[in-house]
């Protein structure tokens, strides 16, 4: 029972927690919003600085570190002889280049980096300090070429300098003024044998493109296809970890010629010595395989080194054996004889009475010396190289002189006169052979003995190869085939062939040419080679001087083939304007023919002749 006046307590229950009142969140949200706003303002300011205020500076910095694309030069194909001996080949070289931007003061820290760099590079590159400085200061350019076709040794010297300067710059003791110098791999054309076959090979220009001879003619096969390489560079240095992309270059095809290096050397040596000994303007020797038409040697003198074209007299940069046109003289009498025999106008023993003078047209024609009346066979006319006898024989080709002219002209054309040889050689002359109706009064009598028309040396040699080959003309060739980048050899197309005279006529001509060499009255005794039968003919013609517009001096020549009983090799020699000693073809070119023919027979291992030739009758006794 409770005391009076007190209120009863409620029953006991769970304890009540005191209530918490949260603070107002708006101040904190305002603080966070202000922070985010400040961050966005900072980003915006920075973005404006990069894209507007300092855009040029950042673009320049990006330019220093970027991907660049450089060319990869295709390796030029080699030119070899028939045995694979290199005549023209390619070696590693470097084009030294520079990025002018990397020579600015901002990039190098040097006051005049172009001048300093030029002073360092000039002794190595062999260049002019002033010119190199000008190139390194080229405005608005990222690429200049300082020097082309430098050797690997030269580039290593520059690399050593770059390394030393980089170390000095890292140590703070100097400036790297060569950081912007680079090298592009390329190649350089070299000719291992110097002047050997230079007239045939030709040369390349400063960019490595064919500019003369076969180098120009075959440039499309030799040059290949350039490639490219793209890589990252930073501060003038390649970044190896940044990746790269390369489109590889495709090398050019190798070209194998028909020339034989050893025979070419023998021919070039012989003609060089004779041109010098004779005080001549120039001379050439052609050696041809009489059966296949392949040219084994094409030599000329004086020559030049195709690797030193810049210092060579421009007049020497050519192939005179194909580019000189001259009157062949008596070596072309064999064409007249071929026509006479083929047309059955005469035989080798037909009697020809040869007076001291022969009145025709507006003049009296003569032989190379005064003589009593000769009583010669047709073979004797060729053996004694009688101009008068040749005229008389040629007149038998037709009932009238115009008709005879037409017949002779057709044979001259068939033997290859007045038309390209088929070689397609740059600057080759087709010679001059006028249409028969255009022959003037004297030409219709001089052309039969080789004056009044012109040829090149390969055309003249081809005549004798045609006779040696049984009367079938095989177009001369210089290229045997090409080897492509995949290593596949592609033979050259077969040369054109055509019959000019019958085998019977060719055999008779061969015996007549042998008589020229063996008979005591013949003019070709200098061509005799022990153990071999030789067929040949001398030539001594008046030489037309284009500069003076008239005849001045002589062309001395000799043409022939061996062995005469089984022909294999044709050799032709011509020397222009000999001024010292004799000018007769037998004396000037006879010894050259003999030397080159002997060497060629041995080089090709042609066996000696098994039989002897008695010779054809060259004279007859006149009736009383």
Residue, then its C-alpha position, 0 to 999 in steps of 0.5 A: x500500500x502506497x503512502x498518501x499523496x504520492x502518484x503511483x509509478x508506471x510499470x518498468x519498460x525499454x529505455x528511450x534513446x536521446x534523438x540526434x539532429x543532422x547538420x544542414x548539408x548545403x554548405x558541404x555541397x557548395x564546397x564540393x561544387x566549388x572544387x569541381x568548378x575550379x578543376x574544370x576551370x584549370x582544365x579549360x585554361x590549360x586547353x586554351x593554352x595548348x590549343x590557342x596560346x602556345x599551339x605553335x610551340x607544341x606543334x614544334x615539339x611534336x615535330x621533333x618526335x614523329x614518324x618519318x618515311x624514307x626511301x629504300x633504294x633497290x639494288x641495281x642488277x649486275x652486268x656480267x660476261x658470258x661466264x659470270x665475271x662481273x663487268x658492272x656491279x653494285x656496292x653498299x653506299x650511303x646518301x648523307x642527309x640532314x634535317x635543317x630544323x634540327x640545326x636551329x638554335x632552339x634544338x641544338x642550343x648552339x649559336x651557329x650549329x649549321x656552320x659548326x656542323x659544316x666545318x666538321x663534315x666538309x673534310x669527311x665528305x670532301x665538300x665545301x663548307x659554305x655550300x654545306x652551311x647553306x644546305x643546313x640553313x635551308x628554311x621550311x625544309x625537313x630534308x636535304x641531301x648533303x652528299x650522295x654515294x658515300x662509302x660505309x667508311x665515310x658514314x662510320x666516321x660521321x657516326x663516331x663524331x655524332x657519338x662524341x658530340x652526344x657524350x659532350x652534350x650529355x656532360x654539359x661540355x658541348x652541343x650536339x650539332x650533328x644530331x640532325x645528320x642521317x644516312x640513307x642506305x643506297x648503292x654505288x655502281x662500280x666497274x671492277x675492270x676499269x676501262x674494259x668494255x666501257x664503250x659497251x657497258x656505258x655508265x650511270x648518272x649521279x642518281x644511279x640511273x643508266x645514262x649511256x650504253x647498255x646501262x641506259x638501254x637495259x635500265x628498266x631491267x637493271x633498276x628494280x623497284x624502290x621501297x620505303x621504311x617508316x619509323x619514329x624518331x625523337x630529337x634526331x634519333x631513331x626510336x627502336x621501340x616505337x615500331x616501324x613499317x617497311x615496304x622492301x625494295x625489289x632488286x633489279x635483274x642481273x644481265x649476262x652478256x655474250x662478251x668474253x672478258x678474256x677475249x675482250x681484254x685481248x682485243x682492247x689491248x691490241x687495238x689500244x696499242x695500234x691506235x697509239x703506234x699509228x697516231x690514229x684518231x681511234x679504232x675498234x675490234x669486233x669479235x663474233x661467234x660466226x655460228x651463233x652471231x654472239x659478240x665475244x668482244x666489242x673493243x675501242x680505243x681510246x677508252x674511258x673509265x665508266x666509274x670516272x665519267x665526271x672527269x672524262x672527255x665527253x667525246x669519249x663517252x660512246x661506243x665507236x664500233x656501233x656509233x661511227x659511220x665510215x666508208x668500209x673500202x675493200x673489205x666490202x668487195x666481198x659483197x660484190x663478189x657474193x652478188x656476182x657468184x650468186x647471180x651466176x654472172x661469173x665464177x672464181x676462175x672467170x678471166x678479168x682483164x684489168x687495165x691501169x685506168x678505167x674510164x667511167x662516168x666523169x673520171x678515170x678509175x684506178x687501183x691503189x698503184x700504177x700497173x701494166x694490164x693485169x690478167x686476173x681471175x675473179x679470185x685474183x681480183x679479190x686477192x689483189x684487191x683491184x678496184x678496176x677488176x671489181x667494177x668490171x665484175x659488178x657491171x655483169x650483174x645487169x644488162x644495163x648499169x641501173x639494173x646492175x645497181x639494183x641487184x648490188x643494192x639488194x645484196x648490200x641490204x641483205x648483208x645488213x648495210x643501211x639498216x640497224x644491226x638489231x642490237x638496239x644500242x643507244x646512238x647506233x648508226x645504221x650507216x648510209x646506203x642510198x637507194x640505187x636510183x639516187x646513186x650519182x654517176x661516180x657512186x655506181x662505180x665506187x660502191x662496188x669497191x666500198x666507197x660512197x656508202x658507210x657502215x659501222x664496225x659490227x655491220x662490217x663484221x657481220x658480213x664475214x660471219x654470214x659467209x663463214x656461216x654458210x651464207x646465212x646471216x644471224x643477227x648480232x647479239x650482245x645479251x645472253x639473258x637475265x636473272x630476275x630477283x627470284x633467281x630464275x634465268x630468262x634466256x634472250x630471244x633467239x636472233x633473227x636468221x635469214x639466208x643471204x647467199x647459198x652454201x655453194x656461194x659461201x664456200x666459193x667466197x671462203x676459198x677466194x678469201x683464203x686465197x687473199x691470205x695464202x697467195x703471194x699476190x694476195x694482200x692478206x699474208x699478215x693474217x696467216x696463223x700457223x696450224x689454221x686456215x684463215x680467210x680474210x680481206x684487207x681494206x684501205x679507204x679514203x676517209x670522209x671528214x665530217x668537220x672539213x666536209x671532204x676526204x682526208x686521211x684513210x680508214x685501215x681495216x682487216x676482216x676475216x674468220x677462222x678456221x676457214x674449213x670449219x669457221x668458228x670466229x670472225x674478227x674485224x679491225x678498223x683504225x681511223x686516220x693513222x698518221x704514223x707509218x703505213x696506212x694500208x689495212x694489211x700493215x695497220x690492222x693485219x697484225x691486230x687481226x692476227x693477234x686477236x684471232x690467235x688469242x681467241x682460237x686458244x681461249x675457245x680451244x678451237x682445234x687446229x686445221x687438219x687440212x691445207x688449202x692449195x689456193x685458187x688460180x689468181x692469174x691467167x695467160x692471155x691469148x697471143 
